[in-house]
């Protein structure tokens, strides 16, 4: 039922309302938030060598009455953006999207949600913070899931007290024993990126260089591709 008093009209045998099913729309939005960010994050990770930003081009929700009539709840808005395109072979895209779906299912929901939020954010400084939260969550989850099993295999992988390990130490440990495709130089890169995050969080900086943001985004993509 409509959540407000409303007017409807038939258009081509379909019943159209204007912004009248707010509660139902909110329920659909909540359901989508459980699924869509993981899919989009998987796609962006699988296609990271093309540096994509994935946006929904269109979205349509509708209901069906007991008589089989489709119901649309319409809302209108205006926005604009500029984009460029590049040619990608169909086979390459099919393979990448298959990989993206597998990757999306394996990503932790909270990691995917913050990664999706980061790519929706227009402000560079806020985007940097969201990307770092994405990375921090990925590190914490991977370390918690991997440490006991790997540390049990030998003293080399054991830490003195794994319950009091700092973020930098977790990253280095994961890079050595779990995310083995990363480079040793990434330890220093992560430390530098973390300092930039701290500068913003502590009020010592109010903006971030584009090159710094791109470095973080690249590291996040590489981590999520193996996390």
ZADO-1210 file (C-alpha; in nm, 4 decimals, padded with zeros to 6 digits):
<atoms>
<atom x="00.0000" y="00.0000" z="00.0000" code="UNK" pos="1"/>
<atom x="00.1163" y="00.3568" z="-00.0607" code="UNK" pos="2"/>
<atom x="00.2757" y="00.5168" z="00.2453" code="UNK" pos="3"/>
<atom x="00.1091" y="00.8534" z="00.1701" code="UNK" pos="4"/>
<atom x="-00.2104" y="00.9742" z="00.0075" code="UNK" pos="5"/>
<atom x="-00.1396" y="00.9849" z="-00.3629" code="UNK" pos="6"/>
<atom x="-00.2683" y="01.0033" z="-00.7148" code="UNK" pos="7"/>
<atom x="-00.2040" y="00.7486" z="-00.9850" code="UNK" pos="8"/>
<atom x="-00.2531" y="00.7236" z="-01.3571" code="UNK" pos="9"/>
<atom x="-00.2292" y="00.4550" z="-01.6208" code="UNK" pos="10"/>
<atom x="00.0432" y="00.4832" z="-01.8833" code="UNK" pos="11"/>
<atom x="00.0561" y="00.2096" z="-02.1473" code="UNK" pos="12"/>
<atom x="-00.1297" y="-00.0387" z="-01.9232" code="UNK" pos="13"/>
<atom x="00.1042" y="00.0328" z="-01.6311" code="UNK" pos="14"/>
<atom x="00.0005" y="00.2077" z="-01.3092" code="UNK" pos="15"/>
<atom x="00.2284" y="00.4975" z="-01.2186" code="UNK" pos="16"/>
<atom x="00.2562" y="00.6751" z="-00.8826" code="UNK" pos="17"/>
<atom x="00.4840" y="00.9597" z="-00.7788" code="UNK" pos="18"/>
<atom x="00.7033" y="00.8955" z="-00.4717" code="UNK" pos="19"/>
<atom x="00.4230" y="00.7158" z="-00.2864" code="UNK" pos="20"/>
<atom x="00.5821" y="00.3944" z="-00.1560" code="UNK" pos="21"/>
<atom x="00.8537" y="00.5285" z="00.0714" code="UNK" pos="22"/>
<atom x="00.8523" y="00.2357" z="00.3153" code="UNK" pos="23"/>
<atom x="00.8667" y="-00.0272" z="00.0414" code="UNK" pos="24"/>
<atom x="01.1425" y="00.1656" z="-00.1364" code="UNK" pos="25"/>
<atom x="01.3422" y="00.1846" z="00.1881" code="UNK" pos="26"/>
<atom x="01.3119" y="-00.1924" z="00.2335" code="UNK" pos="27"/>
<atom x="01.4365" y="-00.2492" z="-00.1209" code="UNK" pos="28"/>
<atom x="01.7262" y="-00.0102" z="-00.0614" code="UNK" pos="29"/>
<atom x="01.8272" y="-00.2032" z="00.2509" code="UNK" pos="30"/>
<atom x="01.8156" y="-00.5315" z="00.0596" code="UNK" pos="31"/>
<atom x="02.0289" y="-00.3852" z="-00.2190" code="UNK" pos="32"/>
<atom x="02.2877" y="-00.2588" z="00.0292" code="UNK" pos="33"/>
<atom x="02.3457" y="-00.6194" z="00.1345" code="UNK" pos="34"/>
<atom x="02.4303" y="-00.7276" z="-00.2198" code="UNK" pos="35"/>
<atom x="02.5211" y="-00.4463" z="-00.4594" code="UNK" pos="36"/>
<atom x="02.8372" y="-00.3106" z="-00.2865" code="UNK" pos="37"/>
<atom x="02.9984" y="-00.6564" z="-00.2928" code="UNK" pos="38"/>
<atom x="02.9227" y="-00.6976" z="-00.6630" code="UNK" pos="39"/>
<atom x="03.0505" y="-00.3487" z="-00.7527" code="UNK" pos="40"/>
<atom x="03.3622" y="-00.3956" z="-00.5395" code="UNK" pos="41"/>
<atom x="03.4305" y="-00.7261" z="-00.7105" code="UNK" pos="42"/>
<atom x="03.3918" y="-00.5668" z="-01.0537" code="UNK" pos="43"/>
<atom x="03.6219" y="-00.2744" z="-00.9689" code="UNK" pos="44"/>
<atom x="03.8833" y="-00.5136" z="-00.8299" code="UNK" pos="45"/>
<atom x="03.8655" y="-00.7454" z="-01.1311" code="UNK" pos="46"/>
<atom x="03.8955" y="-00.4510" z="-01.3723" code="UNK" pos="47"/>
<atom x="04.1488" y="-00.2498" z="-01.1708" code="UNK" pos="48"/>
<atom x="04.3982" y="-00.2442" z="-01.4603" code="UNK" pos="49"/>
<atom x="04.1426" y="-00.0316" z="-01.6484" code="UNK" pos="50"/>
<atom x="04.1092" y="00.2086" z="-01.3505" code="UNK" pos="51"/>
<atom x="03.7296" y="00.1928" z="-01.3579" code="UNK" pos="52"/>
<atom x="03.4758" y="00.3773" z="-01.1519" code="UNK" pos="53"/>
<atom x="03.1551" y="00.1756" z="-01.1658" code="UNK" pos="54"/>
<atom x="02.8292" y="00.3665" z="-01.1422" code="UNK" pos="55"/>
<atom x="02.4710" y="00.2522" z="-01.1836" code="UNK" pos="56"/>
<atom x="02.3442" y="00.3881" z="-01.5144" code="UNK" pos="57"/>
<atom x="01.9824" y="00.3174" z="-01.4335" code="UNK" pos="58"/>
<atom x="01.7696" y="00.1477" z="-01.1713" code="UNK" pos="59"/>
<atom x="01.4078" y="00.0444" z="-01.1830" code="UNK" pos="60"/>
<atom x="01.1886" y="-00.1154" z="-00.9171" code="UNK" pos="61"/>
<atom x="00.8298" y="-00.2137" z="-00.9751" code="UNK" pos="62"/>
<atom x="00.5501" y="-00.4184" z="-00.8229" code="UNK" pos="63"/>
<atom x="00.2725" y="-00.6300" z="-00.9694" code="UNK" pos="64"/>
<atom x="-00.0917" y="-00.6170" z="-00.8612" code="UNK" pos="65"/>
<atom x="-00.3092" y="-00.9245" z="-00.8104" code="UNK" pos="66"/>
<atom x="-00.4461" y="-00.8544" z="-01.1592" code="UNK" pos="67"/>
<atom x="-00.0996" y="-00.8611" z="-01.3126" code="UNK" pos="68"/>
<atom x="-00.0674" y="-00.4847" z="-01.3631" code="UNK" pos="69"/>
<atom x="00.2812" y="-00.3465" z="-01.3118" code="UNK" pos="70"/>
<atom x="00.3143" y="-00.0594" z="-01.0614" code="UNK" pos="71"/>
<atom x="00.5885" y="00.2016" z="-01.0874" code="UNK" pos="72"/>
<atom x="00.6707" y="00.4519" z="-00.8137" code="UNK" pos="73"/>
<atom x="00.8442" y="00.7413" z="-00.9883" code="UNK" pos="74"/>
<atom x="01.0801" y="01.0076" z="-00.8595" code="UNK" pos="75"/>
<atom x="01.2683" y="01.2683" z="-01.0581" code="UNK" pos="76"/>
<atom x="01.6106" y="01.4209" z="-01.0144" code="UNK" pos="77"/>
<atom x="01.8790" y="01.5921" z="-01.2197" code="UNK" pos="78"/>
<atom x="02.2520" y="01.5227" z="-01.2202" code="UNK" pos="79"/>
<atom x="02.5383" y="01.5354" z="-01.4654" code="UNK" pos="80"/>
<atom x="02.8847" y="01.3890" z="-01.5116" code="UNK" pos="81"/>
<atom x="03.1471" y="01.3467" z="-01.7794" code="UNK" pos="82"/>
<atom x="03.2937" y="01.0117" z="-01.8734" code="UNK" pos="83"/>
<atom x="03.5256" y="00.8574" z="-02.1274" code="UNK" pos="84"/>
<atom x="03.5122" y="00.5057" z="-02.2645" code="UNK" pos="85"/>
<atom x="03.7580" y="00.2536" z="-02.3969" code="UNK" pos="86"/>
<atom x="03.7222" y="-00.0645" z="-02.5974" code="UNK" pos="87"/>
<atom x="03.7462" y="-00.3929" z="-02.4077" code="UNK" pos="88"/>
<atom x="03.7249" y="-00.7261" z="-02.5896" code="UNK" pos="89"/>
<atom x="03.4059" y="-00.9209" z="-02.5152" code="UNK" pos="90"/>
<atom x="03.5975" y="-01.2315" z="-02.4019" code="UNK" pos="91"/>
<atom x="03.8098" y="-01.0231" z="-02.1663" code="UNK" pos="92"/>
<atom x="03.5050" y="-00.8553" z="-02.0180" code="UNK" pos="93"/>
<atom x="03.3207" y="-01.1860" z="-01.9731" code="UNK" pos="94"/>
<atom x="03.6183" y="-01.3396" z="-01.7955" code="UNK" pos="95"/>
<atom x="03.6659" y="-01.0313" z="-01.5787" code="UNK" pos="96"/>
<atom x="03.2996" y="-01.0192" z="-01.4779" code="UNK" pos="97"/>
<atom x="03.3018" y="-01.3889" z="-01.3870" code="UNK" pos="98"/>
<atom x="03.6050" y="-01.3223" z="-01.1708" code="UNK" pos="99"/>
<atom x="03.4291" y="-01.0194" z="-01.0240" code="UNK" pos="100"/>
<atom x="03.1285" y="-01.2228" z="-00.9119" code="UNK" pos="101"/>
<atom x="03.3546" y="-01.4779" z="-00.7428" code="UNK" pos="102"/>
<atom x="03.5540" y="-01.2001" z="-00.5786" code="UNK" pos="103"/>
<atom x="03.2400" y="-01.0174" z="-00.4679" code="UNK" pos="104"/>
<atom x="03.1096" y="-01.3245" z="-00.2871" code="UNK" pos="105"/>
<atom x="03.4369" y="-01.3615" z="-00.0958" code="UNK" pos="106"/>
<atom x="03.4640" y="-00.9980" z="00.0161" code="UNK" pos="107"/>
<atom x="03.3496" y="-00.9198" z="00.3690" code="UNK" pos="108"/>
<atom x="03.0306" y="-00.7102" z="00.3513" code="UNK" pos="109"/>
<atom x="03.1731" y="-00.4246" z="00.5594" code="UNK" pos="110"/>
<atom x="03.4863" y="-00.4084" z="00.3423" code="UNK" pos="111"/>
<atom x="03.2778" y="-00.3977" z="00.0248" code="UNK" pos="112"/>
<atom x="03.0445" y="-00.1349" z="00.1709" code="UNK" pos="113"/>
<atom x="03.3232" y="00.1092" z="00.2570" code="UNK" pos="114"/>
<atom x="03.4952" y="00.0472" z="-00.0774" code="UNK" pos="115"/>
<atom x="03.1680" y="00.1276" z="-00.2519" code="UNK" pos="116"/>
<atom x="03.1197" y="00.4395" z="-00.0376" code="UNK" pos="117"/>
<atom x="03.4715" y="00.5548" z="-00.1222" code="UNK" pos="118"/>
<atom x="03.4008" y="00.5426" z="-00.4939" code="UNK" pos="119"/>
<atom x="03.0746" y="00.7312" z="-00.4503" code="UNK" pos="120"/>
<atom x="03.2472" y="01.0089" z="-00.2551" code="UNK" pos="121"/>
<atom x="03.3343" y="01.3189" z="-00.4588" code="UNK" pos="122"/>
<atom x="03.5510" y="01.4924" z="-00.1974" code="UNK" pos="123"/>
<atom x="03.9138" y="01.3670" z="-00.2343" code="UNK" pos="124"/>
<atom x="03.9978" y="01.3912" z="00.1365" code="UNK" pos="125"/>
<atom x="03.6845" y="01.2066" z="00.2471" code="UNK" pos="126"/>
<atom x="03.7472" y="00.9484" z="-00.0226" code="UNK" pos="127"/>
<atom x="04.0995" y="00.8951" z="00.1102" code="UNK" pos="128"/>
<atom x="03.9660" y="00.8319" z="00.4605" code="UNK" pos="129"/>
<atom x="03.7039" y="00.5871" z="00.3314" code="UNK" pos="130"/>
<atom x="03.9640" y="00.4007" z="00.1267" code="UNK" pos="131"/>
<atom x="04.1885" y="00.3726" z="00.4301" code="UNK" pos="132"/>
<atom x="03.8998" y="00.2401" z="00.6401" code="UNK" pos="133"/>
<atom x="03.8447" y="-00.0189" z="00.3656" code="UNK" pos="134"/>
<atom x="04.2081" y="-00.1233" z="00.3856" code="UNK" pos="135"/>
<atom x="04.2110" y="-00.1236" z="00.7663" code="UNK" pos="136"/>
<atom x="03.9043" y="-00.3485" z="00.7784" code="UNK" pos="137"/>
<atom x="04.0529" y="-00.5857" z="00.5204" code="UNK" pos="138"/>
<atom x="04.3739" y="-00.6101" z="00.7248" code="UNK" pos="139"/>
<atom x="04.1904" y="-00.6774" z="01.0502" code="UNK" pos="140"/>
<atom x="03.9640" y="-00.9450" z="00.9036" code="UNK" pos="141"/>
<atom x="04.2425" y="-01.1217" z="00.7125" code="UNK" pos="142"/>
<atom x="04.4740" y="-01.1244" z="01.0143" code="UNK" pos="143"/>
<atom x="04.2059" y="-01.2601" z="01.2454" code="UNK" pos="144"/>
<atom x="04.1138" y="-01.5350" z="00.9982" code="UNK" pos="145"/>
<atom x="04.4691" y="-01.6375" z="00.9065" code="UNK" pos="146"/>
<atom x="04.7002" y="-01.5956" z="01.2037" code="UNK" pos="147"/>
<atom x="04.6322" y="-01.9050" z="01.4149" code="UNK" pos="148"/>
<atom x="04.6400" y="-02.1474" z="01.1222" code="UNK" pos="149"/>
<atom x="04.9593" y="-02.0094" z="00.9677" code="UNK" pos="150"/>
<atom x="05.1397" y="-01.9491" z="01.2982" code="UNK" pos="151"/>
<atom x="05.0785" y="-02.3126" z="01.3931" code="UNK" pos="152"/>
<atom x="05.2885" y="-02.4217" z="01.0958" code="UNK" pos="153"/>
<atom x="05.6166" y="-02.2764" z="01.2222" code="UNK" pos="154"/>
<atom x="05.7904" y="-02.0329" z="01.4538" code="UNK" pos="155"/>
<atom x="05.8830" y="-01.8029" z="01.1657" code="UNK" pos="156"/>
<atom x="05.5213" y="-01.6914" z="01.1329" code="UNK" pos="157"/>
<atom x="05.4620" y="-01.6518" z="01.5057" code="UNK" pos="158"/>
<atom x="05.4367" y="-01.3125" z="01.6727" code="UNK" pos="159"/>
<atom x="05.5235" y="-01.2493" z="02.0377" code="UNK" pos="160"/>
<atom x="05.1667" y="-01.1474" z="02.1284" code="UNK" pos="161"/>
<atom x="04.9272" y="-01.1568" z="01.8360" code="UNK" pos="162"/>
<atom x="04.6514" y="-00.9968" z="02.0468" code="UNK" pos="163"/>
<atom x="04.8478" y="-00.6705" z="02.0761" code="UNK" pos="164"/>
<atom x="04.9778" y="-00.6355" z="01.7219" code="UNK" pos="165"/>
<atom x="04.9710" y="-00.2898" z="01.5663" code="UNK" pos="166"/>
<atom x="04.8152" y="-00.2234" z="01.2277" code="UNK" pos="167"/>
<atom x="05.1528" y="-00.1822" z="01.0577" code="UNK" pos="168"/>
<atom x="05.2729" y="-00.5151" z="01.1976" code="UNK" pos="169"/>
<atom x="04.9559" y="-00.6888" z="01.0820" code="UNK" pos="170"/>
<atom x="05.0034" y="-00.5551" z="00.7308" code="UNK" pos="171"/>
<atom x="05.3663" y="-00.6683" z="00.7179" code="UNK" pos="172"/>
<atom x="05.2761" y="-01.0138" z="00.8499" code="UNK" pos="173"/>
<atom x="04.9961" y="-01.0533" z="00.5955" code="UNK" pos="174"/>
<atom x="05.2234" y="-00.9361" z="00.3166" code="UNK" pos="175"/>
<atom x="05.4807" y="-01.2003" z="00.4140" code="UNK" pos="176"/>
<atom x="05.2538" y="-01.4986" z="00.4744" code="UNK" pos="177"/>
<atom x="04.9130" y="-01.4360" z="00.3128" code="UNK" pos="178"/>
<atom x="04.9218" y="-01.1589" z="00.0528" code="UNK" pos="179"/>
<atom x="05.2422" y="-01.2893" z="-00.1023" code="UNK" pos="180"/>
<atom x="05.1873" y="-01.1145" z="-00.4358" code="UNK" pos="181"/>
<atom x="05.2472" y="-00.7787" z="-00.2674" code="UNK" pos="182"/>
<atom x="05.5975" y="-00.6310" z="-00.2667" code="UNK" pos="183"/>
<atom x="05.8273" y="-00.5737" z="00.0337" code="UNK" pos="184"/>
<atom x="05.8251" y="-00.2046" z="-00.0633" code="UNK" pos="185"/>
<atom x="05.4526" y="-00.2017" z="00.0155" code="UNK" pos="186"/>
<atom x="05.5378" y="-00.2096" z="00.3870" code="UNK" pos="187"/>
<atom x="05.6939" y="00.1349" z="00.3619" code="UNK" pos="188"/>
<atom x="05.4150" y="00.2548" z="00.1322" code="UNK" pos="189"/>
<atom x="05.1509" y="00.1480" z="00.3822" code="UNK" pos="190"/>
<atom x="05.3352" y="00.3228" z="00.6637" code="UNK" pos="191"/>
<atom x="05.3474" y="00.6428" z="00.4597" code="UNK" pos="192"/>
<atom x="04.9790" y="00.6205" z="00.3662" code="UNK" pos="193"/>
<atom x="04.8890" y="00.5603" z="00.7302" code="UNK" pos="194"/>
<atom x="05.0775" y="00.8745" z="00.8321" code="UNK" pos="195"/>
<atom x="04.8778" y="01.0743" z="00.5776" code="UNK" pos="196"/>
<atom x="04.5556" y="00.9318" z="00.7217" code="UNK" pos="197"/>
<atom x="04.6687" y="01.0267" z="01.0728" code="UNK" pos="198"/>
<atom x="04.7545" y="01.3801" z="00.9608" code="UNK" pos="199"/>
<atom x="04.3977" y="01.4254" z="00.8388" code="UNK" pos="200"/>
<atom x="04.2407" y="01.2586" z="01.1418" code="UNK" pos="201"/>
<atom x="04.4435" y="01.4711" z="01.3859" code="UNK" pos="202"/>
<atom x="04.3776" y="01.7978" z="01.2044" code="UNK" pos="203"/>
<atom x="04.7323" y="01.8433" z="01.0750" code="UNK" pos="204"/>
<atom x="04.6106" y="01.8341" z="00.7127" code="UNK" pos="205"/>
<atom x="04.2814" y="01.9297" z="00.5508" code="UNK" pos="206"/>
<atom x="04.3487" y="01.8030" z="00.1986" code="UNK" pos="207"/>
<atom x="04.5293" y="01.5200" z="00.0262" code="UNK" pos="208"/>
<atom x="04.7390" y="01.5166" z="-00.2902" code="UNK" pos="209"/>
<atom x="04.5876" y="01.3344" z="-00.5856" code="UNK" pos="210"/>
<atom x="04.9019" y="01.1221" z="-00.6222" code="UNK" pos="211"/>
<atom x="04.8722" y="01.0128" z="-00.2592" code="UNK" pos="212"/>
<atom x="04.5074" y="00.9167" z="-00.3053" code="UNK" pos="213"/>
<atom x="04.5897" y="00.7173" z="-00.6180" code="UNK" pos="214"/>
<atom x="04.8672" y="00.5339" z="-00.4323" code="UNK" pos="215"/>
<atom x="04.6196" y="00.4313" z="-00.1647" code="UNK" pos="216"/>
<atom x="04.3558" y="00.3309" z="-00.4170" code="UNK" pos="217"/>
<atom x="04.6065" y="00.1146" z="-00.6020" code="UNK" pos="218"/>
<atom x="04.7132" y="-00.0587" z="-00.2810" code="UNK" pos="219"/>
<atom x="04.3525" y="-00.1196" z="-00.1786" code="UNK" pos="220"/>
<atom x="04.2774" y="-00.2731" z="-00.5184" code="UNK" pos="221"/>
<atom x="04.5785" y="-00.5029" z="-00.4960" code="UNK" pos="222"/>
<atom x="04.4878" y="-00.6122" z="-00.1443" code="UNK" pos="223"/>
<atom x="04.1234" y="-00.6786" z="-00.2298" code="UNK" pos="224"/>
<atom x="04.2270" y="-00.8808" z="-00.5341" code="UNK" pos="225"/>
<atom x="04.3965" y="-01.1327" z="-00.3023" code="UNK" pos="226"/>
<atom x="04.2067" y="-01.0844" z="00.0248" code="UNK" pos="227"/>
</atoms>
